[in-house]
Amino acid sequence: MSMWVAVVLACLGPDITSCQPLVKKSIFYDSVDCQEDVQGMINTLRGQGIYAVGSCVAVEGGASA
């Protein structure tokens, strides 16, 4: 079963040192829901004048030993 984690990179300026990775602490079980959440975060940040890009990262679920 695939699960998804929302990841966004937010930057205050053109220098990489102005960037902060943001990782949502909840897991998504549907990639569409994850993408919608990422887009919402990006829109909010861009509305505040912050450059942002993001993606959903697949995480494979399984039983742990």
C-alpha positions in Angstrom: 0.0 0.0 0.0 1.4 3.4 -1.0 1.2 6.4 1.4 2.2 9.9 0.6 3.9 12.7 2.5 3.5 16.4 1.5 6.8 18.3 1.1 7.2 22.0 0.3 10.3 24.1 -0.1 9.7 27.8 1.0 12.2 30.5 0.1 12.3 34.1 1.2 14.8 35.1 -1.4 17.0 33.8 -4.2 19.7 32.5 -1.9 19.4 28.9 -0.9 20.1 29.8 2.7 16.7 31.6 2.8 14.9 28.3 2.1 13.1 26.1 4.6 11.8 22.6 3.9 8.3 22.1 5.2 7.0 18.5 5.7 3.4 17.8 6.8 3.3 15.5 9.8 0.3 13.6 8.5 0.2 10.7 6.0 -2.0 10.7 2.9 -3.5 7.5 1.6 -4.5 9.1 -1.7 -2.0 10.9 -4.0 -4.7 13.4 -5.2 -5.5 14.5 -1.6 -1.8 15.0 -1.0 -1.4 17.0 -4.2 -4.3 19.2 -3.2 -2.8 19.8 0.2 0.6 20.7 -1.3 -1.0 23.1 -3.7 -3.0 24.7 -0.9 0.3 25.2 1.1 2.0 26.6 -2.0 -0.8 29.1 -2.7 -0.9 30.3 0.9 2.9 30.8 0.9 2.9 32.6 -2.4 0.1 34.8 -1.2 2.5 36.0 1.5 5.2 36.7 -1.1 7.2 33.6 -0.4 8.5 31.5 -3.3 7.4 27.9 -2.8 7.5 24.6 -4.7 6.3 21.3 -3.5 5.6 17.6 -4.2 4.2 14.5 -2.7 6.7 11.7 -1.8 5.6 8.1 -2.0 6.3 6.0 1.1 5.7 2.3 0.9 3.8 0.9 3.8 4.3 -2.6 5.2 4.5 -4.7 8.3 7.5 -4.1 10.5 9.3 -7.0 12.0 
